[in-house]
């Protein structure tokens, strides 16, 4: 119903000057039927009509005025809206999550940093971005990486299977 977005809070009426907006009328829904229905069925259809009318009216009321907003919300406003119920705080700066705090031993902190960088493959990405990689070469590399990952996963599963069989005492 994207065509309804621009006219949700007003209904169009034509005048001599062109098209102007007038206040949106309330929608009234009713069942139109000349067929005789049993009372229970008639009550159910009236109730369903009321439920649908209420749902449509709520949707129109909820979306009314969305086209009249002057500007889209800023990132700060979006963050405030989305994090009202969240329990986490916004990141302090662009290095949040990439820091390693030094608590006494500098070598240990450096090893933790190297481990984190290795796990996130930062050094591989840096070396790969030094030069341009052709599409075909990249496709082959990604295919090879996928294959290696699947193969390693299968080997890991087989090793687990063998170790569980050995633990049971079969060999």
PyMOL commands that set and color helices and strands:
alter all, ss='L'
color gray80, all
select helices_A, chain A and resi 2-7+39-63+75-82+106-119+122-128+135-168
alter helices_A, ss='H'
color red, helices_A
select strands_A, chain A and resi 10-14+19-23
alter strands_A, ss='S'
color yellow, strands_A
deselect
rebuild
show_as cartoon
